[in-house]
């Protein structure tokens, strides 16, 4: 929660965005150290889909009851990191 209301003010929202983008950058860098760039667009899609399927498995188990789920957050960060890596590979 933010200053006054139940929603985030712009400043708090941007602080959260900055924190999440840093987490995505760190995750992407770790993946690039461990794995080579995608060999094809099919591979990029498949890796993102695999991460998305892992999130979907967690969502189905969760049944929507627990909003603050750290494992789901981790999967979302991994999805974002692989999407960024895919965009970078498309440019090369």
Secondary structure, DSSP 4 states (H G I P E B T S, - for coil): --SSSSSPPHHHHHHHHHHHHHHHHHHHHHHHHHSPPPSSHHHHHHHHHHHHHHHHHHHHHHTT--S--HHHHHHHHHHHHHHHHHHHHHH-
